[in-house]
Amino acid sequence: MKIKVLTALWGRTEITHLFALGIQRLKTEFDLSVTATVSTEEDEAIALYHGFKPVFCDNQPLGNKWNEGYRSVKDEDWDALLIMGSDDLISNESLSALVNSKKPHVGFNSLIFLDSKTGQSYKMQYATGRLIGAGRLLLRYACEQVDSLCKVQIINTEENEYLTVKQKMRMTATKASAEFMQKAKMCRIDDVFPTGLWGSDLNKALDNSLENRFSIFGYPPVAIDFLDGLVDVKSDTNMWKIEDFESRSQPFEFSNLNWLSPAEVSYLSQLRKSTS
C-alpha cells in the first residue's frame, strides 16, 4: 500500500525535525511520502530539507490550508492518506494495524502527550467516541467520494428553502445523482460548496469537520487499539498546551515508548537539555 502522509507546517522547527525522524523510521517498513502545506519561506525550506513536498498556502483558515494539501495530491499515486500533525509520531506497529484493518476511515481514540521540555508524558482517551485527529488513515476511494460529493449546494427557489448540505450529503452517490437530476428541474445552482475533506473556513474543530463529512457519506470512523503508538509532542508553540489535558489524562512512563528509534530518543534528550 502506498501511503501519502499529509501534514501542515507552521514554525516549530525543532519539533518538525523530530517528526521527520519519525518519518524516516516509518520508511524502513512502509512505502510512504510526505506532503506538507507551508505558509512561510522558512517552513518551505524546512519541508524541502526533510524531503517533503511543500505546498504553499496561507496559514488561515486552517481548513483551507489542509484542503490545499489534499488538492495538491489528488492526481498523485497513493492508496491511503495518513493525517499527521508536524508534532506527531506514530509507531510502525500502530500504522500496520491501521493498514491491516482495511477500513476506509480508521484511527485511534487514545494518544500519548509528551512534553518536549520535561519529558513528562500522559495518556488520554477520548470520552466522546470520536477519533484523535492525528493518525487517521483514509482510503483513497473514500476521500475521492467525499470530495466529489461536496461540490454543489442547491436551493429550492420555488419555496426559497435550502436543500441543506447535511441532507444532500446523506445520499449515496447513486441516489444523489438521481435526486439531483430531479431537483435540478425546480432548483438553480446557488453556489459551490467547498470541495475538500475539511470545512475550508474553519480554524478550529477540524477533526470533527472531517469526521462528520466522512460519516455522513457512509464512512463512519472506526477506532482500533492504538498500542501506545501515537504521540503528540507538546512545546511552547502549540495551540493546545499539555496543561490543558493533564486533568483528563493519566501519567505514562516514557520508557514504554520503546518503539521510538534511537535517533528520536537521542533528539528528545537534546531538546530537554536545551530547555533545562
KOLLUMDO-495936 format. One record per residue (C-alpha): residue number from 1; z, y, x. Coordinates in pm, whole numbers. Layout:
BEGIN
ATOM	NUM	Z	Y	X
...
# end
This chain:
BEGIN
ATOM	1	0	0	0
ATOM	2	-96	343	130
ATOM	3	185	590	68
ATOM	4	142	967	59
ATOM	5	469	1147	129
ATOM	6	479	1484	-42
ATOM	7	731	1741	79
ATOM	8	782	2118	98
ATOM	9	898	2326	394
ATOM	10	1096	2650	390
ATOM	11	1281	2721	711
ATOM	12	1540	2455	806
ATOM	13	1353	2387	1130
ATOM	14	1628	2169	1277
ATOM	15	1666	1959	962
ATOM	16	1289	1924	929
ATOM	17	1286	1773	1279
ATOM	18	1535	1512	1158
ATOM	19	1312	1444	855
ATOM	20	1019	1391	1096
ATOM	21	1224	1139	1295
ATOM	22	1280	952	969
ATOM	23	907	951	903
ATOM	24	845	805	1249
ATOM	25	1086	522	1168
ATOM	26	911	451	837
ATOM	27	570	444	1005
ATOM	28	674	140	1207
ATOM	29	661	-58	882
ATOM	30	458	139	626
ATOM	31	110	289	605
ATOM	32	201	645	519
ATOM	33	107	1005	586
ATOM	34	277	1335	504
ATOM	35	150	1645	326
ATOM	36	381	1946	337
ATOM	37	344	2267	139
ATOM	38	433	2564	358
ATOM	39	484	2933	289
ATOM	40	510	3087	638
ATOM	41	315	3060	960
ATOM	42	628	2922	1124
ATOM	43	652	2640	871
ATOM	44	281	2573	911
ATOM	45	331	2539	1286
ATOM	46	625	2302	1231
ATOM	47	417	2086	998
ATOM	48	131	2064	1248
ATOM	49	372	1989	1532
ATOM	50	507	1688	1345
ATOM	51	164	1564	1237
ATOM	52	197	1669	873
ATOM	53	-93	1811	679
ATOM	54	8	2169	587
ATOM	55	-92	2326	255
ATOM	56	-25	2699	235
ATOM	57	128	2832	-87
ATOM	58	376	3098	-198
ATOM	59	732	2969	-191
ATOM	60	793	3063	-554
ATOM	61	766	2946	-816
ATOM	62	870	2615	-663
ATOM	63	700	2414	-936
ATOM	64	367	2562	-837
ATOM	65	442	2501	-469
ATOM	66	491	2129	-532
ATOM	67	188	2115	-762
ATOM	68	-27	2273	-491
ATOM	69	75	1992	-262
ATOM	70	-23	1735	-522
ATOM	71	-357	1904	-595
ATOM	72	-439	1901	-224
ATOM	73	-408	1521	-202
ATOM	74	-576	1423	-529
ATOM	75	-900	1330	-355
ATOM	76	-737	1152	-62
ATOM	77	-691	778	-20
ATOM	78	-341	671	-127
ATOM	79	-184	428	-371
ATOM	80	157	583	-429
ATOM	81	321	922	-396
ATOM	82	668	942	-240
ATOM	83	856	1263	-323
ATOM	84	1087	1372	-42
ATOM	85	1259	1697	42
ATOM	86	1227	1804	404
ATOM	87	1602	1740	435
ATOM	88	1593	1383	302
ATOM	89	1600	1044	472
ATOM	90	1520	705	321
ATOM	91	1578	364	474
ATOM	92	1297	118	533
ATOM	93	1477	-134	312
ATOM	94	1507	112	23
ATOM	95	1142	211	48
ATOM	96	1048	-157	49
ATOM	97	1249	-202	-270
ATOM	98	1059	84	-434
ATOM	99	721	-56	-331
ATOM	100	805	-413	-429
ATOM	101	921	-305	-776
ATOM	102	556	-226	-860
ATOM	103	684	19	-1123
ATOM	104	476	333	-1187
ATOM	105	781	563	-1181
ATOM	106	1073	433	-981
ATOM	107	1360	572	-778
ATOM	108	1736	586	-741
ATOM	109	2024	742	-931
ATOM	110	2258	743	-631
ATOM	111	2245	901	-287
ATOM	112	2447	996	17
ATOM	113	2520	1360	101
ATOM	114	2555	1416	475
ATOM	115	2696	1737	622
ATOM	116	2493	1808	934
ATOM	117	2771	2031	1075
ATOM	118	3067	1795	1039
ATOM	119	2916	1451	996
ATOM	120	3115	1402	676
ATOM	121	2932	1205	411
ATOM	122	2979	1141	41
ATOM	123	2824	901	-207
ATOM	124	2731	1025	-553
ATOM	125	2585	855	-856
ATOM	126	2413	1049	-1134
ATOM	127	2603	1007	-1458
ATOM	128	2306	1104	-1674
ATOM	129	2083	807	-1601
ATOM	130	1819	1033	-1450
ATOM	131	1669	971	-1109
ATOM	132	1750	1158	-792
ATOM	133	1458	1385	-707
ATOM	134	1424	1252	-353
ATOM	135	1294	901	-301
ATOM	136	1094	895	-622
ATOM	137	785	673	-594
ATOM	138	495	739	-833
ATOM	139	194	509	-852
ATOM	140	-142	680	-839
ATOM	141	-271	581	-1183
ATOM	142	40	727	-1346
ATOM	143	5	1053	-1152
ATOM	144	-360	1083	-1250
ATOM	145	-293	1023	-1618
ATOM	146	-5	1271	-1633
ATOM	147	-213	1531	-1453
ATOM	148	-524	1478	-1668
ATOM	149	-337	1494	-1999
ATOM	150	-153	1813	-1905
ATOM	151	-468	2020	-1944
ATOM	152	-514	2166	-2287
ATOM	153	-274	2327	-2528
ATOM	154	-421	2350	-2880
ATOM	155	-333	2599	-3152
ATOM	156	-397	2527	-3518
ATOM	157	-548	2861	-3616
ATOM	158	-558	2777	-3987
ATOM	159	-179	2750	-4006
ATOM	160	-121	2953	-3688
ATOM	161	112	2686	-3557
ATOM	162	115	2521	-3221
ATOM	163	40	2159	-3177
ATOM	164	329	2151	-2935
ATOM	165	286	2031	-2583
ATOM	166	552	1769	-2643
ATOM	167	373	1628	-2947
ATOM	168	45	1622	-2759
ATOM	169	196	1456	-2455
ATOM	170	345	1173	-2660
ATOM	171	-2	1044	-2740
ATOM	172	-158	774	-2531
ATOM	173	-480	863	-2355
ATOM	174	-686	687	-2624
ATOM	175	-504	843	-2917
ATOM	176	-508	1183	-2753
ATOM	177	-883	1170	-2711
ATOM	178	-946	1067	-3072
ATOM	179	-697	1309	-3226
ATOM	180	-813	1598	-3010
ATOM	181	-1169	1544	-3129
ATOM	182	-1050	1562	-3488
ATOM	183	-823	1862	-3431
ATOM	184	-1099	2047	-3249
ATOM	185	-1280	2090	-3580
ATOM	186	-994	2304	-3709
ATOM	187	-848	2440	-3387
ATOM	188	-951	2656	-3099
ATOM	189	-858	2615	-2737
ATOM	190	-598	2884	-2676
ATOM	191	-518	2842	-2310
ATOM	192	-498	2590	-2034
ATOM	193	-172	2405	-1998
ATOM	194	-91	2400	-1625
ATOM	195	-205	2083	-1458
ATOM	196	21	1909	-1216
ATOM	197	329	1691	-1211
ATOM	198	586	1972	-1240
ATOM	199	619	2280	-1459
ATOM	200	437	2536	-1246
ATOM	201	661	2828	-1342
ATOM	202	990	2661	-1251
ATOM	203	1229	2741	-967
ATOM	204	1500	2503	-1087
ATOM	205	1521	2172	-1275
ATOM	206	1202	2044	-1113
ATOM	207	1328	1686	-1113
ATOM	208	1384	1696	-1488
ATOM	209	1044	1856	-1542
ATOM	210	859	1578	-1360
ATOM	211	1070	1307	-1520
ATOM	212	1010	1446	-1869
ATOM	213	634	1462	-1819
ATOM	214	611	1106	-1697
ATOM	215	846	979	-1969
ATOM	216	651	1145	-2248
ATOM	217	331	983	-2122
ATOM	218	489	639	-2130
ATOM	219	616	614	-1773
ATOM	220	995	646	-1806
ATOM	221	1195	632	-1483
ATOM	222	1323	302	-1354
ATOM	223	1630	314	-1131
ATOM	224	1688	41	-875
ATOM	225	1969	-27	-627
ATOM	226	1933	228	-351
ATOM	227	2108	3	-96
ATOM	228	2291	303	54
ATOM	229	1948	404	178
ATOM	230	1888	759	56
ATOM	231	2040	1060	232
ATOM	232	2033	1430	151
ATOM	233	2121	1621	470
ATOM	234	2306	1943	393
ATOM	235	2302	2257	608
ATOM	236	2369	2628	564
ATOM	237	2020	2687	427
ATOM	238	2041	2451	128
ATOM	239	2026	2594	-223
ATOM	240	2298	2345	-318
ATOM	241	2584	2308	-70
ATOM	242	2774	1988	-5
ATOM	243	3082	2154	-155
ATOM	244	2900	2164	-490
ATOM	245	2909	1782	-505
ATOM	246	3239	1686	-342
ATOM	247	3428	1671	-671
ATOM	248	3168	1431	-814
ATOM	249	3138	1213	-504
ATOM	250	3330	951	-311
ATOM	251	3382	962	67
ATOM	252	3132	745	252
ATOM	253	3153	613	606
ATOM	254	2874	746	826
ATOM	255	2881	418	1021
ATOM	256	2742	246	712
ATOM	257	2415	429	765
ATOM	258	2325	166	1022
ATOM	259	1960	180	922
ATOM	260	1913	516	1094
ATOM	261	1712	492	1414
ATOM	262	1881	567	1749
ATOM	263	1676	886	1766
ATOM	264	1807	1002	1427
ATOM	265	2169	922	1517
ATOM	266	2135	1100	1851
ATOM	267	1981	1406	1691
ATOM	268	2253	1426	1425
ATOM	269	2509	1414	1705
ATOM	270	2332	1705	1875
ATOM	271	2338	1905	1553
ATOM	272	2713	1855	1515
ATOM	273	2777	1960	1873
ATOM	274	2561	2270	1839
ATOM	275	2759	2393	1537
ATOM	276	3109	2296	1656
# end
